[in-house]
Amino acid sequence: MNLPVIHDPAVIAIDLQEKLVPSVNAGADTVARARVLLQGAAELGVRVIATEQYPKGLGNTVPEIAETFAPGTPVIAKTSFSVFGEEQFRTELLKNRPHSLIFCGIESHVCVLSSIFDAIEEGFPVIVAADAVSSRKSCEVTLALESARQAGAWILSTETILFLLLKNSLNPHFKAISKLIK
């Protein structure tokens, strides 16, 4: 059994946009959990790459998420469903190739799942923050997470991911991460 490898990761925040968030199931909860994941990533110095699907029509990343981005965080406009379909994403990702990818965002059964399939095809270990992804219909989330699992992705909660990144309670970031998840 291959265990989840969360070593030198990058978080990929997919399409958490102004016109998409209100249309998905539990959109506010999804944004809240993605925010915790991204704040934890910032605390731990984990690189984040964000995308926006056709921002001219769907708006930009919601402020609650955008404000978690460190200066210089790339936010890549896309029309491809998979992030890997955008050359700018590939270029950014390979500037400092991470070992594994952690996904959050919307919609889980379209852009997130397409990106997961491509990441696995590219040889990346993939972790999905199950509580930080959503779709318009809850059944689509369930099917997408099951499909991702069958393809080889690890499906974990935001809290589990952050604690796996910490490794132990002696980590100097332990208190800050603990505050985030409460």
C-alpha positions, 0 to 999 in steps of 0.5 A: 500500500502506498502511503500519502507522501506529503513531502515538499508539496504545493497546494493547488487552489482551483477556481474559488471564484466570486461567481462559482462559490455561491453556486456550489453546495456548501460554498461558504463551508468549502471556502472556510476549509480552503482558507484554513488549508491555505493559511496553514500552507502560508504558516508552513511556507508551502507554495500555493498556485491558484487558478481562475476559470475564465475570470472575465465571466466568472470573476476573481478569487473570492477575497477570503481566499485571495487574502491568504496568498503570500506576495507573489503567489501566482493566480493563473487564468485558464480556460482548460478544465485541468490546470495542466492544460494551461502552459502558464500553470505548467511553467509555474509548477516546474519552476520549483517542482514539488514532490506532491500536490495538495488540491482544493477548490471547485468544481470537484467533478470537473476542474478539480478531478481533471487536474487530479487525473493529469497530476497522477498521469504526470507522476505526482503523489496527490492529496485531496482536501475533501472538506475543501472541494465542492460542486453544485450537487453533493452527489458530484462531490462524492463521485469525484472523490471516489474517482480520485481515490480509485485513480490513486489520490489520497482523500484526507481532511484539511486538518489531517493534511496540516498535521501530516505536514507538521509531523509532530507537536514539537514543530515550531508551527504547531501552536499556530496550526492548532489555532487555525483548525479550532 
